[in-house]
Amino acid sequence: MPTPRRPDFEKFEKFEDRPESRGHRRGVPISMQSPSTDSPRSQSRASERSSYQTNVTSLPALQQKGADEHDQLEPLDEEDLDPGSFDLVAPADTGIKQYSLETRSEQLFSTEHLQVIFNDPSLLLRFTAFLSAQRTSSIPILIYYLDAIKALKAISYSNAIAEALDPIGGFDFTQTTASKTINADLEEKSKQAFGVLVREDLPAFVTHTYIQTVSLSIQRRITGTLPSSLREASEGLAEVFCLTDPSRPDNPIVFASEEFHRTTQYGMSYVLGRNCRFLQGPKTNPFSVRRIREKIDAGVEHCEVFLNYRRDGSPFMNLLMCAPLCDSRGTIRYFIGAQVDVSGLVKECSDMESLKRLVIMSEEAKADTNTDFGKPAKDEFQELSEMLNLQELDTVRRWGGRMHKESQELDAETHAGGNWAKSRVLITSGSPDGSKDFSSLSRGSGRLSGIYENYLLIRPYPSLRILFASPSLRVPGILQSPFMAKIGGSDRVRNELTQALADGRGVTAKVKWVSKSDLEGRNRWIHCTPLIGSNGVIGVWMIVLVDDETSTAPGKRFKMAPPVDPKFGRSLPVHLKDDGSLRDFALMNGGREGSVRGGQGSIRSFHDTERSASPYSLRIE
């Protein structure tokens, strides 16, 4: 019987730059630990395999490098030194612009960023589609703002017409220009409405966008299909968890994973027993902090992207996903928090075209003091026309310029048949999945978002009972049931998985996930991460479930129908073992035993391959 092992957590307190601290062999996806992966041949195979499986989607690096690649900090040689020089290293290149994550964070959630989105119809369509699908409560404030802006542009257009009135000789009242119409109250209301969108909806849109990218990267890492160029940067990517107890004062952390300590640089003795606010800093968005606090007080799940700080004061962009953990009576007992460092996405403006444009505009504005240079002349009517909706445009098309038209033109137009309001028809191939890509952008969530949609928390070995489950996995009777009862497949996989959990080693395994409705089991990956308590012993396991990309979706697995006699068109009685195999079908139709040995041999070789896993492997397949 395997015995549980107490992990060594001395490294949590010292944070030394040891060789094993990078690429550390700790519970990483399993076949990465085989000695054969160090050989050039195996690396070449892995690279070819990963590039083949990920060539459809380009995955960006989520984290940024710790040091600027331009800043080498190499000591100067004696021959490079001037006699009177006091330099020890080469001077910094003044031509290279210093990057600041804090500044980029402010740009990401700024009024200017949302203005860039509103100025581009394609970007605005994505933003409004997100609100329509994910944040319907924000639609009224969006409509309010758009109507207020339309009214202000109408006022601006009327002022432009009034200003263009020419004086007429002999009429004294035309000699003075009419005063401009100003509605300061409406301008203030529009600014406040836009401020609400910036404060509440822009962060939600950013978070939703990054969740899509992060989910794909984590899924590829768990299933072993991540490109080789991103494997090192993804080390520990899906293993940063903490568990808090809301029943205690200030909702302190009671368990945290090893990667949580590595990411934040805070030791276990400091983290446990404290609220997560110690990660906040001078540039942390206070509105993000308020939203997280309100959602936790309300006992609902929440996702947020905001700036946090490590122990050494360095900032990192944190994608936080938290959800309540309920017992069998529905009482909230704990909160689970999953964190992902997405500083690399923010730095490279990945999947955020609007942010990229804002950064370019900011750099151009600094280089050119004359910000109005090259801008087209202002056209008030064009700006007003861009705000008109379809009904208003139809009215303009039907009645616009009527007083300038001849009567016969009006008659011809009247009998032409009103076809202006008919929308364009889009004819597709008829595939029921035609709109799947767009709908996936606005996928709803009642749980941890993205890749963390399916998760379990189980007690440590030897109990291994399921304590909490995500809403997607929570079925009657699952709580307090044995976790290993859900694991089907070969005994080897079950034994190696049990041994890894007993040893306290993080493990990623491909298993047959058994349920009451699917006793055969479906192929799934499980990613197991231990959360550590104040005594240095594993207190609970966080287990993330990911569907296997190569397996057939449930409901599409068909059993072979019994053979049919072509003479009578009905099923023949099956006297052999009814397993739907090609071998039995051939024998019943006059085939010889030897004619199907090849198929049987293929089955045997598959099982032999399954049993021949490397004893050094931590990826169980």
Contacts in CASP RR format, 6 or more apart in sequence:
PFRMAT RR
TARGET T0000
AUTHOR 0000-0000-0000
METHOD contacts of the structure
MODEL  1
MPTPRRPDFEKFEKFEDRPESRGHRRGVPISMQSPSTDSPRSQSRASERS
SYQTNVTSLPALQQKGADEHDQLEPLDEEDLDPGSFDLVAPADTGIKQYS
LETRSEQLFSTEHLQVIFNDPSLLLRFTAFLSAQRTSSIPILIYYLDAIK
ALKAISYSNAIAEALDPIGGFDFTQTTASKTINADLEEKSKQAFGVLVRE
DLPAFVTHTYIQTVSLSIQRRITGTLPSSLREASEGLAEVFCLTDPSRPD
NPIVFASEEFHRTTQYGMSYVLGRNCRFLQGPKTNPFSVRRIREKIDAGV
EHCEVFLNYRRDGSPFMNLLMCAPLCDSRGTIRYFIGAQVDVSGLVKECS
DMESLKRLVIMSEEAKADTNTDFGKPAKDEFQELSEMLNLQELDTVRRWG
GRMHKESQELDAETHAGGNWAKSRVLITSGSPDGSKDFSSLSRGSGRLSG
IYENYLLIRPYPSLRILFASPSLRVPGILQSPFMAKIGGSDRVRNELTQA
LADGRGVTAKVKWVSKSDLEGRNRWIHCTPLIGSNGVIGVWMIVLVDDET
STAPGKRFKMAPPVDPKFGRSLPVHLKDDGSLRDFALMNGGREGSVRGGQ
GSIRSFHDTERSASPYSLRIE
1 462 0 8 1.000
2 461 0 8 1.000
2 498 0 8 1.000
2 499 0 8 1.000
2 502 0 8 1.000
2 503 0 8 1.000
3 502 0 8 1.000
4 460 0 8 1.000
4 461 0 8 1.000
4 462 0 8 1.000
4 502 0 8 1.000
4 503 0 8 1.000
4 504 0 8 1.000
4 538 0 8 1.000
5 502 0 8 1.000
5 503 0 8 1.000
5 504 0 8 1.000
6 536 0 8 1.000
6 537 0 8 1.000
7 258 0 8 1.000
7 504 0 8 1.000
7 530 0 8 1.000
7 532 0 8 1.000
7 536 0 8 1.000
7 537 0 8 1.000
7 538 0 8 1.000
9 258 0 8 1.000
9 268 0 8 1.000
9 532 0 8 1.000
9 536 0 8 1.000
11 18 0 8 1.000
11 21 0 8 1.000
12 258 0 8 1.000
12 261 0 8 1.000
12 267 0 8 1.000
12 268 0 8 1.000
13 267 0 8 1.000
13 268 0 8 1.000
13 269 0 8 1.000
15 265 0 8 1.000
15 267 0 8 1.000
15 311 0 8 1.000
21 262 0 8 1.000
22 232 0 8 1.000
22 235 0 8 1.000
23 232 0 8 1.000
23 235 0 8 1.000
24 235 0 8 1.000
25 33 0 8 1.000
25 618 0 8 1.000
26 258 0 8 1.000
26 505 0 8 1.000
26 506 0 8 1.000
27 33 0 8 1.000
27 500 0 8 1.000
27 505 0 8 1.000
27 506 0 8 1.000
27 507 0 8 1.000
27 508 0 8 1.000
27 618 0 8 1.000
28 235 0 8 1.000
28 236 0 8 1.000
28 508 0 8 1.000
28 618 0 8 1.000
29 221 0 8 1.000
29 222 0 8 1.000
29 224 0 8 1.000
29 508 0 8 1.000
29 527 0 8 1.000
29 618 0 8 1.000
29 619 0 8 1.000
30 507 0 8 1.000
30 508 0 8 1.000
30 509 0 8 1.000
30 617 0 8 1.000
30 618 0 8 1.000
30 619 0 8 1.000
30 620 0 8 1.000
30 621 0 8 1.000
31 37 0 8 1.000
31 614 0 8 1.000
31 617 0 8 1.000
31 618 0 8 1.000
31 619 0 8 1.000
31 621 0 8 1.000
32 231 0 8 1.000
32 618 0 8 1.000
32 619 0 8 1.000
33 616 0 8 1.000
33 617 0 8 1.000
33 618 0 8 1.000
33 619 0 8 1.000
34 42 0 8 1.000
34 614 0 8 1.000
34 616 0 8 1.000
34 617 0 8 1.000
35 616 0 8 1.000
36 42 0 8 1.000
36 614 0 8 1.000
37 43 0 8 1.000
37 46 0 8 1.000
43 228 0 8 1.000
46 228 0 8 1.000
47 228 0 8 1.000
49 225 0 8 1.000
50 224 0 8 1.000
50 225 0 8 1.000
50 226 0 8 1.000
50 227 0 8 1.000
50 228 0 8 1.000
51 227 0 8 1.000
51 228 0 8 1.000
53 220 0 8 1.000
53 225 0 8 1.000
54 220 0 8 1.000
54 225 0 8 1.000
54 226 0 8 1.000
54 227 0 8 1.000
57 216 0 8 1.000
59 213 0 8 1.000
59 216 0 8 1.000
59 217 0 8 1.000
59 220 0 8 1.000
59 226 0 8 1.000
59 227 0 8 1.000
59 230 0 8 1.000
60 213 0 8 1.000
60 344 0 8 1.000
60 345 0 8 1.000
60 348 0 8 1.000
60 350 0 8 1.000
60 351 0 8 1.000
61 230 0 8 1.000
61 233 0 8 1.000
61 344 0 8 1.000
61 348 0 8 1.000
62 213 0 8 1.000
62 214 0 8 1.000
62 217 0 8 1.000
62 233 0 8 1.000
62 234 0 8 1.000
62 237 0 8 1.000
62 340 0 8 1.000
62 341 0 8 1.000
62 342 0 8 1.000
62 343 0 8 1.000
62 344 0 8 1.000
62 345 0 8 1.000
63 233 0 8 1.000
63 316 0 8 1.000
63 341 0 8 1.000
63 342 0 8 1.000
63 343 0 8 1.000
63 344 0 8 1.000
64 101 0 8 1.000
64 343 0 8 1.000
64 344 0 8 1.000
64 347 0 8 1.000
68 99 0 8 1.000
70 93 0 8 1.000
70 96 0 8 1.000
71 92 0 8 1.000
72 90 0 8 1.000
73 89 0 8 1.000
74 89 0 8 1.000
74 90 0 8 1.000
75 88 0 8 1.000
75 89 0 8 1.000
76 87 0 8 1.000
76 88 0 8 1.000
76 89 0 8 1.000
76 90 0 8 1.000
81 87 0 8 1.000
97 363 0 8 1.000
99 347 0 8 1.000
101 307 0 8 1.000
101 315 0 8 1.000
101 316 0 8 1.000
101 317 0 8 1.000
101 343 0 8 1.000
101 346 0 8 1.000
101 347 0 8 1.000
102 283 0 8 1.000
102 307 0 8 1.000
102 315 0 8 1.000
104 346 0 8 1.000
104 347 0 8 1.000
104 359 0 8 1.000
105 283 0 8 1.000
105 285 0 8 1.000
105 306 0 8 1.000
105 307 0 8 1.000
105 315 0 8 1.000
105 317 0 8 1.000
105 346 0 8 1.000
106 283 0 8 1.000
107 113 0 8 1.000
107 355 0 8 1.000
107 358 0 8 1.000
107 359 0 8 1.000
107 362 0 8 1.000
108 206 0 8 1.000
108 346 0 8 1.000
108 352 0 8 1.000
108 355 0 8 1.000
109 198 0 8 1.000
109 202 0 8 1.000
109 203 0 8 1.000
109 206 0 8 1.000
109 285 0 8 1.000
110 198 0 8 1.000
110 358 0 8 1.000
111 194 0 8 1.000
111 195 0 8 1.000
111 198 0 8 1.000
112 358 0 8 1.000
113 198 0 8 1.000
113 202 0 8 1.000
113 354 0 8 1.000
113 355 0 8 1.000
113 358 0 8 1.000
114 194 0 8 1.000
114 197 0 8 1.000
114 198 0 8 1.000
114 202 0 8 1.000
116 123 0 8 1.000
116 354 0 8 1.000
116 357 0 8 1.000
116 358 0 8 1.000
116 361 0 8 1.000
117 123 0 8 1.000
117 124 0 8 1.000
117 127 0 8 1.000
117 354 0 8 1.000
118 124 0 8 1.000
118 127 0 8 1.000
120 354 0 8 1.000
120 357 0 8 1.000
123 353 0 8 1.000
123 354 0 8 1.000
126 441 0 8 1.000
127 201 0 8 1.000
127 205 0 8 1.000
128 142 0 8 1.000
129 438 0 8 1.000
129 441 0 8 1.000
129 442 0 8 1.000
130 204 0 8 1.000
130 205 0 8 1.000
130 208 0 8 1.000
130 441 0 8 1.000
130 442 0 8 1.000
131 138 0 8 1.000
131 139 0 8 1.000
131 142 0 8 1.000
131 201 0 8 1.000
131 205 0 8 1.000
132 139 0 8 1.000
132 442 0 8 1.000
133 439 0 8 1.000
133 441 0 8 1.000
133 442 0 8 1.000
133 444 0 8 1.000
134 204 0 8 1.000
134 208 0 8 1.000
134 442 0 8 1.000
134 444 0 8 1.000
135 201 0 8 1.000
135 204 0 8 1.000
138 197 0 8 1.000
138 200 0 8 1.000
138 201 0 8 1.000
141 193 0 8 1.000
141 196 0 8 1.000
141 197 0 8 1.000
142 197 0 8 1.000
142 201 0 8 1.000
144 193 0 8 1.000
145 190 0 8 1.000
145 193 0 8 1.000
145 194 0 8 1.000
145 197 0 8 1.000
146 387 0 8 1.000
148 186 0 8 1.000
148 189 0 8 1.000
148 190 0 8 1.000
148 193 0 8 1.000
149 190 0 8 1.000
149 387 0 8 1.000
150 384 0 8 1.000
150 387 0 8 1.000
150 388 0 8 1.000
151 183 0 8 1.000
151 186 0 8 1.000
152 183 0 8 1.000
152 186 0 8 1.000
152 187 0 8 1.000
152 190 0 8 1.000
153 380 0 8 1.000
153 383 0 8 1.000
153 384 0 8 1.000
153 387 0 8 1.000
154 384 0 8 1.000
155 181 0 8 1.000
155 182 0 8 1.000
155 183 0 8 1.000
156 380 0 8 1.000
156 383 0 8 1.000
156 384 0 8 1.000
157 380 0 8 1.000
157 381 0 8 1.000
157 383 0 8 1.000
157 384 0 8 1.000
158 181 0 8 1.000
159 180 0 8 1.000
159 181 0 8 1.000
159 380 0 8 1.000
160 380 0 8 1.000
160 381 0 8 1.000
162 177 0 8 1.000
162 178 0 8 1.000
162 180 0 8 1.000
162 181 0 8 1.000
163 177 0 8 1.000
163 178 0 8 1.000
163 180 0 8 1.000
165 174 0 8 1.000
165 177 0 8 1.000
165 178 0 8 1.000
166 174 0 8 1.000
167 174 0 8 1.000
167 175 0 8 1.000
168 174 0 8 1.000
169 175 0 8 1.000
199 287 0 8 1.000
200 287 0 8 1.000
200 291 0 8 1.000
203 285 0 8 1.000
203 287 0 8 1.000
203 288 0 8 1.000
203 291 0 8 1.000
203 304 0 8 1.000
203 305 0 8 1.000
203 306 0 8 1.000
206 305 0 8 1.000
206 352 0 8 1.000
207 303 0 8 1.000
207 304 0 8 1.000
207 305 0 8 1.000
207 319 0 8 1.000
208 303 0 8 1.000
209 351 0 8 1.000
209 352 0 8 1.000
210 305 0 8 1.000
210 319 0 8 1.000
210 342 0 8 1.000
210 345 0 8 1.000
210 351 0 8 1.000
211 303 0 8 1.000
211 319 0 8 1.000
211 321 0 8 1.000
211 449 0 8 1.000
211 450 0 8 1.000
212 351 0 8 1.000
212 441 0 8 1.000
212 450 0 8 1.000
213 345 0 8 1.000
213 350 0 8 1.000
213 351 0 8 1.000
214 319 0 8 1.000
214 340 0 8 1.000
214 342 0 8 1.000
214 450 0 8 1.000
214 451 0 8 1.000
215 449 0 8 1.000
215 450 0 8 1.000
215 451 0 8 1.000
216 451 0 8 1.000
217 226 0 8 1.000
217 230 0 8 1.000
217 234 0 8 1.000
217 237 0 8 1.000
218 237 0 8 1.000
218 238 0 8 1.000
218 340 0 8 1.000
218 451 0 8 1.000
219 451 0 8 1.000
219 546 0 8 1.000
219 549 0 8 1.000
220 226 0 8 1.000
220 227 0 8 1.000
221 231 0 8 1.000
221 234 0 8 1.000
221 237 0 8 1.000
221 238 0 8 1.000
222 238 0 8 1.000
222 451 0 8 1.000
222 508 0 8 1.000
222 525 0 8 1.000
222 527 0 8 1.000
222 544 0 8 1.000
222 546 0 8 1.000
223 525 0 8 1.000
223 546 0 8 1.000
223 548 0 8 1.000
223 549 0 8 1.000
224 619 0 8 1.000
225 549 0 8 1.000
226 234 0 8 1.000
236 259 0 8 1.000
236 262 0 8 1.000
237 340 0 8 1.000
238 451 0 8 1.000
238 527 0 8 1.000
238 529 0 8 1.000
238 544 0 8 1.000
239 257 0 8 1.000
239 258 0 8 1.000
239 259 0 8 1.000
239 506 0 8 1.000
239 527 0 8 1.000
239 529 0 8 1.000
240 257 0 8 1.000
240 259 0 8 1.000
240 260 0 8 1.000
240 263 0 8 1.000
240 338 0 8 1.000
240 339 0 8 1.000
240 340 0 8 1.000
240 341 0 8 1.000
241 256 0 8 1.000
241 257 0 8 1.000
241 259 0 8 1.000
241 260 0 8 1.000
241 336 0 8 1.000
241 337 0 8 1.000
241 338 0 8 1.000
241 339 0 8 1.000
241 529 0 8 1.000
241 531 0 8 1.000
241 542 0 8 1.000
242 253 0 8 1.000
242 255 0 8 1.000
242 256 0 8 1.000
242 257 0 8 1.000
242 260 0 8 1.000
242 271 0 8 1.000
242 276 0 8 1.000
242 336 0 8 1.000
242 337 0 8 1.000
242 339 0 8 1.000
242 531 0 8 1.000
243 253 0 8 1.000
243 254 0 8 1.000
243 255 0 8 1.000
243 256 0 8 1.000
243 325 0 8 1.000
243 334 0 8 1.000
243 335 0 8 1.000
243 336 0 8 1.000
243 337 0 8 1.000
243 457 0 8 1.000
243 531 0 8 1.000
243 540 0 8 1.000
243 542 0 8 1.000
244 251 0 8 1.000
244 252 0 8 1.000
244 253 0 8 1.000
244 254 0 8 1.000
244 275 0 8 1.000
244 276 0 8 1.000
244 334 0 8 1.000
244 335 0 8 1.000
244 337 0 8 1.000
245 251 0 8 1.000
245 252 0 8 1.000
245 254 0 8 1.000
245 333 0 8 1.000
245 334 0 8 1.000
246 296 0 8 1.000
246 332 0 8 1.000
246 334 0 8 1.000
246 335 0 8 1.000
247 333 0 8 1.000
248 254 0 8 1.000
250 274 0 8 1.000
250 275 0 8 1.000
251 275 0 8 1.000
251 296 0 8 1.000
251 335 0 8 1.000
252 272 0 8 1.000
252 273 0 8 1.000
252 274 0 8 1.000
252 275 0 8 1.000
253 271 0 8 1.000
253 272 0 8 1.000
253 273 0 8 1.000
253 274 0 8 1.000
253 275 0 8 1.000
253 276 0 8 1.000
254 272 0 8 1.000
254 273 0 8 1.000
254 334 0 8 1.000
254 533 0 8 1.000
254 534 0 8 1.000
255 272 0 8 1.000
255 531 0 8 1.000
255 532 0 8 1.000
255 533 0 8 1.000
255 539 0 8 1.000
255 540 0 8 1.000
256 268 0 8 1.000
256 271 0 8 1.000
256 272 0 8 1.000
256 531 0 8 1.000
256 532 0 8 1.000
256 533 0 8 1.000
257 529 0 8 1.000
257 530 0 8 1.000
257 531 0 8 1.000
257 532 0 8 1.000
257 542 0 8 1.000
258 530 0 8 1.000
258 532 0 8 1.000
259 529 0 8 1.000
260 271 0 8 1.000
260 339 0 8 1.000
261 267 0 8 1.000
261 268 0 8 1.000
261 271 0 8 1.000
263 310 0 8 1.000
263 316 0 8 1.000
263 339 0 8 1.000
263 341 0 8 1.000
264 271 0 8 1.000
264 279 0 8 1.000
264 308 0 8 1.000
264 310 0 8 1.000
264 311 0 8 1.000
265 310 0 8 1.000
265 311 0 8 1.000
265 312 0 8 1.000
266 278 0 8 1.000
266 310 0 8 1.000
266 311 0 8 1.000
267 311 0 8 1.000
268 532 0 8 1.000
268 533 0 8 1.000
268 534 0 8 1.000
268 536 0 8 1.000
269 534 0 8 1.000
270 278 0 8 1.000
271 278 0 8 1.000
272 533 0 8 1.000
272 534 0 8 1.000
273 534 0 8 1.000
277 289 0 8 1.000
279 308 0 8 1.000
279 309 0 8 1.000
279 318 0 8 1.000
280 289 0 8 1.000
280 308 0 8 1.000
280 309 0 8 1.000
281 307 0 8 1.000
281 308 0 8 1.000
281 309 0 8 1.000
283 307 0 8 1.000
283 315 0 8 1.000
284 306 0 8 1.000
284 307 0 8 1.000
284 308 0 8 1.000
284 309 0 8 1.000
285 306 0 8 1.000
285 307 0 8 1.000
288 304 0 8 1.000
288 305 0 8 1.000
288 306 0 8 1.000
289 306 0 8 1.000
291 302 0 8 1.000
291 304 0 8 1.000
292 302 0 8 1.000
292 304 0 8 1.000
292 320 0 8 1.000
292 322 0 8 1.000
295 301 0 8 1.000
295 302 0 8 1.000
295 322 0 8 1.000
296 302 0 8 1.000
296 322 0 8 1.000
296 335 0 8 1.000
299 324 0 8 1.000
299 332 0 8 1.000
300 324 0 8 1.000
301 321 0 8 1.000
301 322 0 8 1.000
301 323 0 8 1.000
301 324 0 8 1.000
301 445 0 8 1.000
301 446 0 8 1.000
301 447 0 8 1.000
301 448 0 8 1.000
301 449 0 8 1.000
302 320 0 8 1.000
302 321 0 8 1.000
302 322 0 8 1.000
302 323 0 8 1.000
303 319 0 8 1.000
303 320 0 8 1.000
303 321 0 8 1.000
303 322 0 8 1.000
303 448 0 8 1.000
303 449 0 8 1.000
304 319 0 8 1.000
304 320 0 8 1.000
305 317 0 8 1.000
305 318 0 8 1.000
305 319 0 8 1.000
305 320 0 8 1.000
305 342 0 8 1.000
306 317 0 8 1.000
306 318 0 8 1.000
306 320 0 8 1.000
307 315 0 8 1.000
307 316 0 8 1.000
307 317 0 8 1.000
307 318 0 8 1.000
308 315 0 8 1.000
308 316 0 8 1.000
308 317 0 8 1.000
308 318 0 8 1.000
309 315 0 8 1.000
309 316 0 8 1.000
310 316 0 8 1.000
315 343 0 8 1.000
316 341 0 8 1.000
316 343 0 8 1.000
317 341 0 8 1.000
317 342 0 8 1.000
317 343 0 8 1.000
317 344 0 8 1.000
317 345 0 8 1.000
317 346 0 8 1.000
318 339 0 8 1.000
318 340 0 8 1.000
318 341 0 8 1.000
318 342 0 8 1.000
319 339 0 8 1.000
319 340 0 8 1.000
319 341 0 8 1.000
319 342 0 8 1.000
320 337 0 8 1.000
320 338 0 8 1.000
320 339 0 8 1.000
321 337 0 8 1.000
321 338 0 8 1.000
321 339 0 8 1.000
321 340 0 8 1.000
321 448 0 8 1.000
321 449 0 8 1.000
321 450 0 8 1.000
321 452 0 8 1.000
322 335 0 8 1.000
322 336 0 8 1.000
322 337 0 8 1.000
322 338 0 8 1.000
322 448 0 8 1.000
323 335 0 8 1.000
323 336 0 8 1.000
323 337 0 8 1.000
323 447 0 8 1.000
323 448 0 8 1.000
323 470 0 8 1.000
324 332 0 8 1.000
324 334 0 8 1.000
324 335 0 8 1.000
325 332 0 8 1.000
325 333 0 8 1.000
325 334 0 8 1.000
325 335 0 8 1.000
325 336 0 8 1.000
325 457 0 8 1.000
325 467 0 8 1.000
325 468 0 8 1.000
326 332 0 8 1.000
326 333 0 8 1.000
326 468 0 8 1.000
327 333 0 8 1.000
327 468 0 8 1.000
327 479 0 8 1.000
328 479 0 8 1.000
328 480 0 8 1.000
333 468 0 8 1.000
334 468 0 8 1.000
336 448 0 8 1.000
336 455 0 8 1.000
336 457 0 8 1.000
336 468 0 8 1.000
336 542 0 8 1.000
337 448 0 8 1.000
338 448 0 8 1.000
338 452 0 8 1.000
344 350 0 8 1.000
345 351 0 8 1.000
345 352 0 8 1.000
346 355 0 8 1.000
349 355 0 8 1.000
349 356 0 8 1.000
349 359 0 8 1.000
365 371 0 8 1.000
388 396 0 8 1.000
390 421 0 8 1.000
394 420 0 8 1.000
394 421 0 8 1.000
397 420 0 8 1.000
398 413 0 8 1.000
398 418 0 8 1.000
398 420 0 8 1.000
402 410 0 8 1.000
405 413 0 8 1.000
428 434 0 8 1.000
445 453 0 8 1.000
446 471 0 8 1.000
447 453 0 8 1.000
447 470 0 8 1.000
447 471 0 8 1.000
447 472 0 8 1.000
448 455 0 8 1.000
448 470 0 8 1.000
451 544 0 8 1.000
451 546 0 8 1.000
452 470 0 8 1.000
452 544 0 8 1.000
453 470 0 8 1.000
453 472 0 8 1.000
454 470 0 8 1.000
454 472 0 8 1.000
454 473 0 8 1.000
454 544 0 8 1.000
454 545 0 8 1.000
454 546 0 8 1.000
455 469 0 8 1.000
455 470 0 8 1.000
455 473 0 8 1.000
455 542 0 8 1.000
455 543 0 8 1.000
455 544 0 8 1.000
455 545 0 8 1.000
456 466 0 8 1.000
456 468 0 8 1.000
456 469 0 8 1.000
456 470 0 8 1.000
456 473 0 8 1.000
456 483 0 8 1.000
456 543 0 8 1.000
456 545 0 8 1.000
457 466 0 8 1.000
457 467 0 8 1.000
457 468 0 8 1.000
457 469 0 8 1.000
457 540 0 8 1.000
457 541 0 8 1.000
457 542 0 8 1.000
457 543 0 8 1.000
458 464 0 8 1.000
458 465 0 8 1.000
458 466 0 8 1.000
458 467 0 8 1.000
458 483 0 8 1.000
458 540 0 8 1.000
458 541 0 8 1.000
458 543 0 8 1.000
459 465 0 8 1.000
459 467 0 8 1.000
459 539 0 8 1.000
459 540 0 8 1.000
459 541 0 8 1.000
460 501 0 8 1.000
460 504 0 8 1.000
460 530 0 8 1.000
460 537 0 8 1.000
460 538 0 8 1.000
460 539 0 8 1.000
460 540 0 8 1.000
460 541 0 8 1.000
461 498 0 8 1.000
461 501 0 8 1.000
461 502 0 8 1.000
461 504 0 8 1.000
462 502 0 8 1.000
464 482 0 8 1.000
464 483 0 8 1.000
464 484 0 8 1.000
464 498 0 8 1.000
464 501 0 8 1.000
465 480 0 8 1.000
465 481 0 8 1.000
465 482 0 8 1.000
465 483 0 8 1.000
466 478 0 8 1.000
466 479 0 8 1.000
466 480 0 8 1.000
466 481 0 8 1.000
466 482 0 8 1.000
466 483 0 8 1.000
467 479 0 8 1.000
467 480 0 8 1.000
467 540 0 8 1.000
468 479 0 8 1.000
469 478 0 8 1.000
469 479 0 8 1.000
473 545 0 8 1.000
475 515 0 8 1.000
475 516 0 8 1.000
483 543 0 8 1.000
484 494 0 8 1.000
484 497 0 8 1.000
484 498 0 8 1.000
485 514 0 8 1.000
486 513 0 8 1.000
486 514 0 8 1.000
486 515 0 8 1.000
487 493 0 8 1.000
487 494 0 8 1.000
487 497 0 8 1.000
487 511 0 8 1.000
487 512 0 8 1.000
487 513 0 8 1.000
487 514 0 8 1.000
488 494 0 8 1.000
488 511 0 8 1.000
488 512 0 8 1.000
488 513 0 8 1.000
488 514 0 8 1.000
488 521 0 8 1.000
489 511 0 8 1.000
489 512 0 8 1.000
489 521 0 8 1.000
490 610 0 8 1.000
490 611 0 8 1.000
492 610 0 8 1.000
492 611 0 8 1.000
492 613 0 8 1.000
493 509 0 8 1.000
493 510 0 8 1.000
493 511 0 8 1.000
493 620 0 8 1.000
493 621 0 8 1.000
496 509 0 8 1.000
496 613 0 8 1.000
496 620 0 8 1.000
497 507 0 8 1.000
497 509 0 8 1.000
497 511 0 8 1.000
497 620 0 8 1.000
500 506 0 8 1.000
500 507 0 8 1.000
500 509 0 8 1.000
500 528 0 8 1.000
500 618 0 8 1.000
500 620 0 8 1.000
501 507 0 8 1.000
501 528 0 8 1.000
501 541 0 8 1.000
504 530 0 8 1.000
504 538 0 8 1.000
505 618 0 8 1.000
506 528 0 8 1.000
506 529 0 8 1.000
506 530 0 8 1.000
506 618 0 8 1.000
507 528 0 8 1.000
507 618 0 8 1.000
507 620 0 8 1.000
508 525 0 8 1.000
508 526 0 8 1.000
508 527 0 8 1.000
508 528 0 8 1.000
508 618 0 8 1.000
508 619 0 8 1.000
508 620 0 8 1.000
509 525 0 8 1.000
509 526 0 8 1.000
509 528 0 8 1.000
509 619 0 8 1.000
509 620 0 8 1.000
509 621 0 8 1.000
510 523 0 8 1.000
510 524 0 8 1.000
510 525 0 8 1.000
510 548 0 8 1.000
510 619 0 8 1.000
510 620 0 8 1.000
510 621 0 8 1.000
511 523 0 8 1.000
511 524 0 8 1.000
511 525 0 8 1.000
511 526 0 8 1.000
511 620 0 8 1.000
512 520 0 8 1.000
512 521 0 8 1.000
512 522 0 8 1.000
512 523 0 8 1.000
512 524 0 8 1.000
513 521 0 8 1.000
513 522 0 8 1.000
513 523 0 8 1.000
513 524 0 8 1.000
513 526 0 8 1.000
513 545 0 8 1.000
514 520 0 8 1.000
514 521 0 8 1.000
515 521 0 8 1.000
518 554 0 8 1.000
520 557 0 8 1.000
522 547 0 8 1.000
522 548 0 8 1.000
522 551 0 8 1.000
522 554 0 8 1.000
523 547 0 8 1.000
523 548 0 8 1.000
523 550 0 8 1.000
523 551 0 8 1.000
524 545 0 8 1.000
524 546 0 8 1.000
524 547 0 8 1.000
524 548 0 8 1.000
525 545 0 8 1.000
525 546 0 8 1.000
525 547 0 8 1.000
525 548 0 8 1.000
526 543 0 8 1.000
526 544 0 8 1.000
526 545 0 8 1.000
526 546 0 8 1.000
527 543 0 8 1.000
527 544 0 8 1.000
527 545 0 8 1.000
527 546 0 8 1.000
528 541 0 8 1.000
528 542 0 8 1.000
528 543 0 8 1.000
529 541 0 8 1.000
529 542 0 8 1.000
529 543 0 8 1.000
529 544 0 8 1.000
530 538 0 8 1.000
530 539 0 8 1.000
530 540 0 8 1.000
530 541 0 8 1.000
530 542 0 8 1.000
531 538 0 8 1.000
531 539 0 8 1.000
531 540 0 8 1.000
531 541 0 8 1.000
531 542 0 8 1.000
532 538 0 8 1.000
532 539 0 8 1.000
533 539 0 8 1.000
559 580 0 8 1.000
560 580 0 8 1.000
560 581 0 8 1.000
560 585 0 8 1.000
561 571 0 8 1.000
562 571 0 8 1.000
562 572 0 8 1.000
562 574 0 8 1.000
562 578 0 8 1.000
562 580 0 8 1.000
563 571 0 8 1.000
563 572 0 8 1.000
563 574 0 8 1.000
563 585 0 8 1.000
563 588 0 8 1.000
563 589 0 8 1.000
564 570 0 8 1.000
564 571 0 8 1.000
564 572 0 8 1.000
565 571 0 8 1.000
565 572 0 8 1.000
572 588 0 8 1.000
574 584 0 8 1.000
574 588 0 8 1.000
576 584 0 8 1.000
576 587 0 8 1.000
576 588 0 8 1.000
577 584 0 8 1.000
578 584 0 8 1.000
582 596 0 8 1.000
582 599 0 8 1.000
583 596 0 8 1.000
583 599 0 8 1.000
583 600 0 8 1.000
586 595 0 8 1.000
586 596 0 8 1.000
587 593 0 8 1.000
587 596 0 8 1.000
610 621 0 8 1.000
613 620 0 8 1.000
613 621 0 8 1.000
END
